[in-house]
Amino acid sequence: MSNVFKWGCGLLVVATLVLGGVATFYGVRFWNSSGVGDAFGAGLAGAQYLQAVQDKNWDQAHVLLSSELQKTVTPAAIGEAWQRYEATHGAMQPHTDPTTQNQSQQPGYFVADADGLTVTNTDGKQTAIFKGSMNFATSGVQPMTLRLVKENERWKMAELPFSQT
């Protein structure tokens, strides 16, 4: 093997690593600056909260509340709010997305509106509003709005979505 070939292969490997690192660096910067990462994070936090409520895991649901809300709402209060909501609307039911006709395999599936997620940054405070709907046994499909706030780089629920009947 000639030295030119060895040097050529070595330079190719180094160039690939450098370009990969640059692409990763700028990809992460784009992800963070474009709001895509925030939208994904807010949606994931909302889904985690709804899953905790569906599982009736009030302690986990409480952990997913904003620090401000945690001061005034206990895990038991989350359970009570959900029980009142469920008494009025019935149990969560599978939800068919009217745009794709895909039926969820999980009860209480949250179907987001097409333009249902808005992330804002006002005076350094990031908030998200996630609009969609859920299906319930008695009342059928109900509009649902999840309001979140970003605290210490983590999205948290800013209000209880099931507090109104």
HUZIQUI-V814862 format. One record per backbone hydrogen bond with DSSP energy under -1.0 kcal/mol. CO is the residue of the C=O (numbers start at 1). NH is the residue of the N-H. If there is no record, write none. Layout:
CO|NH / CO|NH
This chain:
2|6 / 3|7 / 4|8 / 5|9 / 6|10 / 7|11 / 8|12 / 9|13 / 10|14 / 11|15 / 12|16 / 13|17 / 14|18 / 15|19 / 16|20 / 17|21 / 18|22 / 19|23 / 20|24 / 21|25 / 22|26 / 23|27 / 24|28 / 25|29 / 26|30 / 27|31 / 28|32 / 29|33 / 30|34 / 31|37 / 35|39 / 36|40 / 37|41 / 38|42 / 39|43 / 40|44 / 41|45 / 42|46 / 43|47 / 44|48 / 45|49 / 46|50 / 47|51 / 48|52 / 49|53 / 50|54 / 51|55 / 52|57 / 53|56 / 56|58 / 57|61 / 58|62 / 59|63 / 60|64 / 62|65 / 64|157 / 66|70 / 67|71 / 69|73 / 74|78 / 75|79 / 76|80 / 77|81 / 78|82 / 79|83 / 80|84 / 81|85 / 82|86 / 83|87 / 84|88 / 85|89 / 86|90 / 89|138 / 89|139 / 91|137 / 93|108 / 95|104 / 97|101 / 102|97 / 106|109 / 111|133 / 113|116 / 116|131 / 118|129 / 120|127 / 122|125 / 125|122 / 126|150 / 127|120 / 128|148 / 129|118 / 130|146 / 131|113 / 132|144 / 133|111 / 134|142 / 135|93 / 136|140 / 140|136 / 142|134 / 144|132 / 146|130 / 147|158 / 148|128 / 149|156 / 151|154 / 154|151 / 156|149 / 157|66 / 160|163
